[in-house]
Amino acid sequence: MALEFVKNGIKRITQFITGKKDPTQGTRIVINCEKLENRVALLENGILEEYSVERVGTTHLVGSIYKGRIKNIEQGLKAMFVDIGLEKNAFLHFWDAIPEALNTQAMEEVSRGGKGGQKKKSINAKDIPDLYPVGSEILVQITKGPVGNKGPRVTTNISLAGRLLVLMPQNESCGISRKIDDPKERTRLRRIIEGLSLPEGMGIILRTEASGKRTRHIVRDLSILLEQWKDIAARRDSQKAPCCCFEEPDIFERTVRDFLTEDLDEIVCDDPATVDRMKELVAPISRRAQRRITLFNGPGALFEKYNVQRQIDTAFYRQVWLKCGGYIVIDQTEALIAIDVNTGRNKGSGQNVDKVILQTNMEAAAEVARQLRLRNMGGLVVVDFIDMKHGKDRSAVYKSMVDHTQRDKAKTQILQISQFGLMEMTRQRLHESLSDAMFEECAHCKGHGQIKTPLTMSVEIQRRLTSVLARLPENNRDVVVVIHPDVMQRLRSSDDQILVDLERKYQARLTFRTDPTYMREQVLLANSKTGEEIKLA
C-alpha cells in the first residue's frame, strides 16, 4: 500500500515537471480530424464514454431551425407534414405545436413574478389545425433527424443552447436544471433569473454549468443567444418558405458548447486549424478554458495514443464482455433493441449464486447505458437480466440503470424490472444510430446475420433442377450449374449419387462449375448450348 502511494506520488511529480498528463486519468475529449470524417471521443479515466462521428460536408439537421409551409394535415395521426426544403417533408405532431411546459423532472420552474406581459391563452391540440391551416408558414426546429423512410421530426418550441443557459424565444417559462442540487446555489440562481431583463414572451433554462457562475457571465451568455435569435428572426422575416434560418453548429462548436465544463481536464486535437478555431470560440468566455485545448503532435495516431481506437473496435461487437466475466448481447430489430445478459465466465470464485448474478446484472446495467450512448441507439429497449430472487436486488439494478442514464443527453424512461426479469426502457432517438451511419446491409445474408449451410444449398439446388428439368424439352436438357466452391464440395463428397439419379430420371446432362466470386446462396442455371440463364417458373 505504501509502495503504491509512493509510486503514484512520483508519477504526479514527473507529470508536473514534464507537463505531460496521464492519459488514463481525468476527463478528456480527444478529437481526430481527417479528410472525410471528424471523430470526437469523451474519455473518463481512459474509458470511452461517448463517441460522435461527423462526415465532412454533411448538414447538421438536429437543432437547425427552418421556415416551412404546411403541406397537409392528417387528423387521424394528429399531425401535420411541413415542407422545409428537404427531400422528405417534416413530421409535426399536434402536441409539438403546443407551447411546451417545462419538464419538472429535469428542472425546477421559476416564477418571474408576472414579468413578461399577460399570460397567453392556453392552446389545445384541437386548436392546431385552425392555427396552422394548409399553406400557412411556420417556424420549426428539428428534434429528430430522418430515419429510414421517415422525414425529420420538428417542433414549434424553439430553443437555442448556450454554455450556461438555454433560450426559449417563444416560451416564457423559466427554470433551473435539477442536477444543481445545492439549495443555496439554487436560491442564488433563482434570484438571478428574477432579475434578468428578458424580452416579452421569452424564457430561459439555466444549465448545470451555470452553477457557481457570476451574474455577468449568465447575462453575457443570454445576450449572445438574444443576438442569435435576432438574426434568426431577420432571416425568417426576409425569406420565403421553405428556407433554413439557423443551422446547428458543427461537431467542434457543439463540443466546446456542451463539454468544455469545469470537470473537463483537457481537449486534445490533432489538427492545428481546429485547435485555433476552438480557442477563438472560448476566448470571449474564458482564458483559462483556452489553456485546456491542446494540439497533439504525435508521434503516432491520436486515437492510438489514448487507446480510443481499440475501444471503438471492441465496443460495437454484437457481444460485449463485462469486467466480471459476464457479457451482454445486443440485437437491433425493426421494432426494438433486445439486450440479453449472461453470466459467461463469471463463476463467482467462492461467492454464492445470488451475489454472482447481482454483480453481473449491476455491471450489465452500467454497460447497457454506456452502449446506448456510444452507439446512439434509440426507441424501445428491452433488457433481459439474469433472474434475481430478491426484490432488493432487482431494485438495486433498476437504480443503477437510472443513475447511469442520468448523464445521457437523450431523454430516457425506465420501468422497473418485471417478474420475468425484463426491463423496458425508451431512449430518445435524435440521430440515426452509428451502426446505420457506418454500416450497410450485408450482400451475403441480406441483413439477418446468417447464410445457408452447404447441405441446405444442396437440397435447394436439387429442387430447382427437378423443377427446371421437368419443364424442359427432352432433347434440350443440357444444363450448366454455377455454384460457390463450398456447395460444390458438398455435392462431390456427399450428394453426387443423388445428382446421377436425377440425370438418369430426366435423361439430362448436368455440368457443375464453381465461381469463387459467387456468394454461397447464389446459383446460376444456364442452357449449356446458348449460355442463356434458365429461370424458375
C-alpha positions in Angstrom: 0.0 0.0 0.0 2.8 2.4 1.0 4.8 1.4 -2.1 1.8 2.2 -4.3 1.3 5.6 -2.7 5.0 6.4 -3.3 4.7 5.3 -7.0 1.7 7.5 -7.5 3.4 10.4 -5.9 6.5 10.0 -8.1 4.2 9.8 -11.1 2.4 13.0 -10.3 5.7 14.9 -9.7 7.0 13.6 -13.1 3.9 14.8 -14.8 4.1 18.2 -13.2 7.8 18.6 -14.2 7.4 17.4 -17.8 4.0 18.9 -18.3 2.7 15.6 -19.6 -0.7 14.4 -18.4 -1.6 10.8 -17.6 -3.9 9.6 -20.5 -5.6 7.1 -18.1 -6.7 9.7 -15.6 -9.2 12.5 -15.6 -11.9 13.6 -18.1 -10.6 14.3 -21.5 -12.0 14.9 -25.0 -10.0 13.5 -27.9 -10.7 14.9 -31.4 -9.4 13.3 -34.6 -9.7 15.3 -37.8 -9.4 13.6 -41.2 -10.2 14.5 -44.8 -13.6 12.7 -44.9 -14.5 12.3 -41.2 -14.2 14.0 -37.8 -14.4 12.0 -34.6 -14.9 13.1 -31.0 -14.4 10.8 -28.1 -15.1 11.5 -24.4 -12.8 9.6 -22.1 -13.2 9.3 -18.3 -10.1 7.8 -16.7 -9.2 6.3 -20.0 -12.6 4.7 -20.6 -14.6 5.6 -23.7 -17.9 7.0 -22.5 -19.2 9.0 -25.6 -18.4 8.8 -29.2 -19.5 11.0 -32.1 -18.7 10.9 -35.8 -19.4 13.6 -38.4 -18.7 13.2 -42.1 -17.2 16.2 -43.7 -19.7 18.3 -45.7 -22.8 16.9 -44.0 -25.7 19.1 -43.0 -26.3 19.4 -39.2 -30.0 18.8 -39.1 -31.0 18.2 -35.4 -31.3 21.6 -33.7 -31.5 23.5 -37.0 -34.4 25.9 -37.5 -36.4 26.2 -40.7 -39.2 28.3 -42.0 -41.6 25.8 -43.6 -45.0 25.6 -45.2 -47.8 23.2 -44.1 -48.4 20.7 -46.9 -51.2 18.6 -45.4 -52.9 17.8 -42.1 -53.6 14.2 -41.0 -56.4 14.3 -38.4 -56.1 10.5 -37.8 -52.4 10.9 -36.9 -53.0 14.2 -35.2 -50.0 15.6 -37.2 -49.0 17.9 -39.9 -46.5 17.5 -42.7 -44.3 20.5 -43.3 -42.2 21.3 -46.3 -38.9 22.7 -45.0 -36.9 22.2 -48.3 -35.6 18.7 -47.6 -36.1 15.6 -49.6 -38.9 14.4 -47.3 -41.5 16.6 -45.5 -41.0 17.1 -41.8 -43.5 15.5 -39.3 -45.1 17.9 -36.8 -47.3 16.3 -34.2 -50.1 18.5 -32.8 -48.5 18.2 -29.3 -45.2 19.5 -30.7 -47.0 22.6 -31.9 -48.4 23.5 -28.5 -46.3 25.8 -26.2 -44.3 23.3 -24.2 -44.4 23.2 -20.4 -41.2 22.6 -18.5 -40.3 19.0 -17.7 -40.4 19.3 -13.9 -38.4 16.1 -13.6 -35.4 17.7 -15.3 -35.7 21.2 -14.0 -37.5 23.4 -11.4 -39.7 26.1 -12.8 -39.0 29.6 -11.6 -41.7 32.3 -11.5 -40.7 35.8 -12.5 -43.5 37.5 -10.6 -45.7 38.3 -13.6 -42.9 39.9 -15.7 -43.1 39.4 -19.4 -46.7 40.6 -20.1 -50.1 39.0 -19.7 -50.5 35.3 -19.6 -51.3 33.8 -23.0 -54.4 31.9 -23.7 -53.8 28.1 -23.4 -53.8 26.2 -26.7 -55.1 22.6 -27.1 -54.4 20.0 -29.8 -57.8 20.6 -31.3 -56.9 24.3 -32.0 -53.8 23.4 -34.1 -55.5 22.9 -37.5 -57.1 26.3 -37.2 -53.9 28.0 -36.1 -51.9 26.4 -38.9 -54.1 25.7 -41.9 -52.7 24.1 -45.1 -50.5 26.5 -46.9 -49.6 28.6 -43.9 -46.0 29.3 -43.0 -44.5 28.1 -39.7 -41.1 28.3 -37.9 -39.9 24.9 -36.7 -36.9 23.3 -35.2 -35.7 19.7 -36.0 -35.7 17.5 -32.9 -35.0 14.2 -34.6 -33.2 13.5 -37.9 -34.6 11.4 -40.8 -34.6 7.7 -40.0 -35.1 5.2 -42.9 -38.1 6.3 -45.0 -39.3 8.8 -42.3 -38.6 12.5 -42.6 -37.3 14.6 -39.7 -39.5 15.3 -36.7 -39.9 19.0 -35.8 -41.4 21.2 -33.1 -42.5 24.8 -32.8 -40.9 25.0 -29.4 -37.7 26.7 -30.5 -34.7 26.5 -28.1 -31.2 27.9 -28.5 -28.5 26.3 -26.4 -25.6 28.3 -24.9 -22.9 27.3 -22.5 -24.7 28.4 -19.4 -28.4 28.6 -20.4 -31.0 27.7 -23.0 -33.0 30.4 -24.5 -36.7 29.7 -25.4 -37.7 32.7 -27.6 -41.3 31.6 -28.0 -41.9 30.3 -24.5 -42.0 32.5 -21.4 -41.3 29.7 -18.9 -38.0 29.8 -16.8 -36.3 27.0 -15.0 -33.2 25.7 -13.3 -31.6 22.3 -14.0 -32.3 19.8 -11.2 -28.7 18.5 -11.5 -27.8 21.6 -9.5 -28.7 20.1 -6.1 -27.2 22.7 -3.7 -30.1 24.6 -2.1 -28.1 27.8 -1.6 -26.9 27.8 -5.2 -30.4 27.2 -6.5 -31.7 30.1 -4.4 -28.9 32.3 -5.8 -29.7 31.3 -9.4 -33.4 31.9 -8.8 -32.7 35.5 -7.8 -30.5 35.9 -10.9 -33.4 34.7 -13.1 -35.9 37.0 -11.4 -33.5 40.0 -12.0 -32.8 39.3 -15.7 -34.2 41.7 -18.3 -35.9 39.2 -20.7 -37.9 40.3 -23.8 -41.6 39.7 -23.5 -42.7 36.1 -24.2 -39.2 34.6 -23.8 -37.9 32.2 -21.2 -34.7 30.6 -20.2 -33.4 27.4 -18.6 -30.1 27.6 -16.6 -27.9 24.6 -17.4 -25.8 22.7 -14.9 -22.7 24.6 -16.0 -24.4 27.8 -14.7 -23.7 26.6 -11.1 -21.1 28.9 -9.5 -21.1 31.4 -12.4 -21.4 35.1 -11.7 -24.4 37.1 -12.9 -22.3 38.9 -15.6 -21.4 35.5 -17.1 -25.0 34.5 -17.3 -26.0 37.9 -18.7 -23.3 37.7 -21.3 -24.4 34.2 -22.4 -28.0 35.5 -22.6 -27.0 38.5 -24.8 -25.2 36.2 -27.2 -28.3 34.0 -27.6 -30.6 37.0 -28.0 -28.4 38.3 -30.8 -28.5 34.9 -32.3 -32.3 34.9 -32.2 -32.4 38.4 -33.7 -30.5 37.0 -36.7 -32.9 34.0 -37.0 -35.9 36.3 -36.8 -34.4 38.5 -39.5 -34.0 35.6 -41.9 -37.5 34.3 -41.1 -39.0 37.7 -42.0 -36.9 38.3 -45.1 -37.0 34.9 -46.8 -39.8 32.8 -48.4 -40.6 29.4 -47.1 -39.1 26.8 -47.3 -35.7 28.1 -46.0 -33.1 27.4 -43.3 -33.0 30.2 -40.7 -30.4 28.6 -38.5 -28.1 25.6 -38.9 -26.9 23.8 -35.8 -23.2 24.2 -35.3 -20.7 21.6 -36.4 -19.2 18.9 -34.1 -16.4 21.2 -33.0 -18.6 24.1 -31.8 -21.0 21.7 -30.2 -18.1 20.0 -28.3 -16.9 23.4 -26.9 -20.5 24.4 -26.0 -21.6 21.1 -24.4 -18.4 19.6 -22.9 -16.0 22.3 -22.0 -17.0 22.5 -18.4 -15.1 22.8 -15.1 -15.0 19.0 -14.8 -13.1 18.6 -18.1 -9.4 18.4 -17.8 -8.3 18.7 -21.4 -9.3 18.8 -25.0 -6.7 17.2 -27.3 -6.9 17.6 -31.1 -4.6 16.6 -33.9 -5.5 19.5 -36.3 -3.9 22.9 -35.8 -6.6 24.8 -37.6 -9.3 23.2 -35.4 -7.4 23.9 -32.2 -7.1 27.6 -33.2 -10.8 27.8 -34.0 -11.9 26.2 -30.7 -9.6 28.6 -28.8 -11.3 31.5 -30.7 -14.7 30.2 -29.7 -13.9 30.1 -26.0 -11.8 33.3 -25.9 -14.8 35.6 -25.1 -15.8 33.2 -22.3 -12.7 32.1 -20.5 -9.0 32.5 -21.0 -8.5 29.6 -18.6 -10.5 27.3 -20.8 -8.3 28.1 -23.7 -5.3 26.6 -21.9 -7.1 23.3 -21.7 -7.3 23.0 -25.5 -4.0 21.4 -26.7 -2.6 20.2 -30.0 -1.4 16.7 -30.4 1.9 16.5 -32.5 2.5 12.8 -32.3 4.3 10.5 -32.7 1.7 8.1 -34.0 -2.0 8.4 -34.3 -4.1 10.3 -31.7 -6.7 7.7 -31.2 -4.0 5.0 -30.8 -2.1 7.1 -28.3 -5.2 7.3 -26.0 -6.3 3.8 -26.7 -9.5 5.0 -28.3 -9.4 3.0 -31.5 -9.2 -0.3 -29.7 -12.2 0.6 -27.5 -14.2 1.6 -30.6 -13.4 -1.6 -32.3 -14.5 -3.8 -29.4 -17.5 -1.7 -28.3 -19.5 -2.3 -31.4 -19.5 -6.0 -31.5 -22.8 -7.9 -31.0 -21.3 -9.5 -27.9 -19.8 -7.1 -25.3 -17.8 -8.6 -22.4 -18.1 -7.3 -18.8 -15.2 -7.0 -16.3 -16.6 -9.7 -14.1 -16.5 -12.2 -16.9 -20.2 -12.0 -17.9 -21.3 -10.5 -21.2 -24.3 -8.8 -22.9 -25.6 -9.5 -26.4 -27.2 -6.6 -28.4 -29.6 -7.2 -31.2 -31.2 -4.3 -33.1 -34.5 -5.1 -34.8 -37.1 -3.0 -36.6 -39.4 -2.9 -33.5 -37.0 -2.7 -30.6 -33.4 -3.2 -29.3 -33.1 -6.5 -27.4 -30.2 -6.9 -24.9 -29.5 -10.2 -23.2 -27.4 -10.5 -20.1 -25.4 -13.7 -19.4 -23.0 -14.8 -16.5 -20.5 -16.1 -19.0 -17.2 -16.9 -17.3 -18.3 -15.3 -14.0 -18.4 -18.2 -11.6 -18.0 -16.1 -8.5 -14.8 -17.6 -7.0 -16.5 -18.8 -3.8 -19.4 -16.3 -3.8 -22.9 -17.6 -3.6 -25.0 -17.7 -6.8 -27.2 -14.7 -5.8 -24.1 -12.5 -5.4 -22.7 -13.6 -8.8 -26.0 -12.8 -10.5 -26.3 -9.4 -8.8 -22.7 -8.5 -9.7 -23.2 -9.5 -13.3 -26.5 -7.6 -13.6 -25.1 -4.4 -11.9 -22.2 -4.3 -14.4 -24.6 -5.1 -17.2 -26.8 -2.1 -16.3 -23.8 0.3 -16.4 -22.6 -1.2 -19.7 -26.0 -1.1 -21.3 -26.4 2.6 -20.5 -22.9 3.2 -21.9 -23.5 1.2 -25.1 -26.8 3.1 -25.8 -24.8 6.3 -25.7 -21.9 5.1 -27.7 -24.0 3.5 -30.5 -26.6 6.3 -30.3 -29.4 3.8 -30.3 -32.9 4.9 -29.6 -36.5 3.7 -29.4 -37.8 0.8 -27.3 -35.1 -1.1 -25.4 -35.8 -4.4 -23.6 -33.0 -5.8 -21.3 -33.3 -9.4 -20.3 -31.4 -9.5 -17.0 -30.5 -12.8 -15.2 -33.4 -13.7 -12.9 -33.0 -12.5 -9.3 -34.8 -14.0 -6.4 -34.8 -11.0 -4.1 -36.7 -7.7 -4.7 -33.9 -5.7 -3.2 -31.5 -7.0 -5.9 -34.0 -6.0 -8.6 -34.3 -2.6 -7.1 -30.6 -2.2 -6.9 -30.2 -3.0 -10.6 -33.0 -0.6 -11.5 -31.4 2.2 -9.5 -28.1 1.5 -11.1 -29.6 1.8 -14.6 -31.4 5.1 -13.7 -28.1 6.5 -12.2 -26.1 5.6 -15.3 -28.6 7.1 -17.7 -28.6 10.4 -15.9 -25.7 11.7 -17.9 -27.3 10.8 -21.2 -28.3 13.9 -23.2 -31.1 11.9 -24.9 -34.2 11.5 -22.7 -34.8 8.1 -21.2 -37.7 6.5 -19.5 -37.1 3.3 -17.5 -39.6 0.8 -16.0 -39.0 -1.5 -13.0 -37.8 -5.0 -13.7 -40.7 -7.3 -14.4 -41.3 -10.7 -12.7 -39.8 -12.2 -15.9 -36.5 -10.3 -15.4 -37.2 -7.9 -18.2 -36.5 -4.2 -18.0 -38.3 -2.0 -20.6 -37.0 1.5 -21.4 -37.1 4.1 -24.1 -34.4 6.3 -25.3 -34.9 9.4 -27.4 -33.8 8.9 -31.0 -32.1 12.2 -32.0 -30.0 11.0 -34.9 -29.6 7.8 -36.8 -27.6 5.2 -34.9 -23.9 4.8 -35.6 -24.5 1.3 -37.0 -26.9 2.8 -39.5 -24.5 5.6 -40.4 -21.4 3.4 -40.7 -22.7 0.0 -42.0 -24.9 -1.2 -44.8 -26.8 -4.4 -45.3 -24.6 -7.4 -46.0 -24.8 -8.6 -49.6 -24.5 -12.2 -48.5 -27.0 -12.5 -45.7 -29.3 -9.5 -46.6 -29.1 -8.2 -43.0 -30.2 -11.2 -41.0 -26.7 -12.3 -40.0 -26.9 -15.9 -41.3 -26.2 -17.8 -44.5 -27.5 -21.2 -45.6 -25.4 -24.2 -45.0 -23.9 -26.2 -47.9 -26.4 -29.0 -47.1 -29.3 -26.6 -47.3 -28.0 -25.3 -50.6 -27.6 -28.9 -52.0 -31.3 -29.6 -51.1 -32.4 -26.3 -52.8 -30.3 -27.0 -56.0 -31.9 -30.5 -56.3 -35.4 -28.9 -56.0 -34.5 -26.3 -58.6 -33.1 -28.8 -61.0 -36.2 -31.1 -60.6 -38.5 -28.1 -61.4 -36.4 -27.0 -64.4 -35.8 -30.4 -66.0 -39.4 -31.4 -65.7 -40.5 -28.5 -67.9 -37.6 -28.5 -70.5 -38.0 -30.4 -73.8 -36.5 -33.9 -73.7 -34.0 -33.1 -76.4 -32.8 -29.9 -74.6 -31.9 -30.9 -71.0 -28.2 -30.0 -71.0 -27.8 -27.6 -68.0 -24.8 -25.8 -66.6 -24.9 -25.2 -62.8 -22.6 -22.4 -61.4 -22.2 -22.5 -57.7 -19.9 -21.5 -54.7 -16.9 -23.8 -54.0 -18.4 -24.7 -50.6 -21.5 -26.0 -52.2 -19.5 -27.9 -54.8 -17.6 -29.7 -52.1 -20.8 -30.9 -50.6 -22.2 -32.1 -53.9 -19.0 -34.0 -54.7 -18.4 -35.6 -51.3 -21.9 -36.5 -50.2 -24.6 -35.9 -52.8 -23.0 -37.0 -56.1 -25.2 -40.1 -56.4 -28.4 -38.1 -55.9 -27.4 -36.0 -58.9 -26.6 -39.0 -61.0 -30.0 -40.4 -60.2 -31.5 -37.0 -61.2 -29.7 -37.2 -64.6 -31.0 -40.7 -65.3 -34.6 -39.9 -64.3 -34.8 -36.9 -66.7 -32.3 -38.1 -69.4 -30.4 -34.9 -68.7 -26.8 -33.8 -68.7 -25.7 -31.7 -65.8 -22.4 -29.8 -65.8 -21.2 -28.2 -62.5 -18.8 -25.3 -62.3 -17.5 -23.2 -59.4 -17.1 -19.5 -59.1 -15.3 -18.2 -56.0 -16.8 -14.7 -56.6 -20.3 -16.2 -56.0 -21.9 -15.9 -52.6 -22.8 -19.3 -51.1 -26.5 -18.8 -51.7 -26.0 -17.7 -55.3 -26.8 -20.3 -58.0 -27.0 -19.9 -61.8 -28.7 -22.4 -64.1 -28.0 -21.9 -67.8 -28.5 -23.7 -71.1 -25.2 -25.3 -72.0 -25.6 -24.6 -75.7 -26.8 -21.0 -75.7 -25.5 -19.9 -72.3 -28.9 -18.3 -71.6 -30.0 -18.3 -68.0 -32.8 -20.7 -67.1 -35.2 -19.1 -64.6 -37.7 -20.8 -62.4 -41.3 -20.5 -63.5 
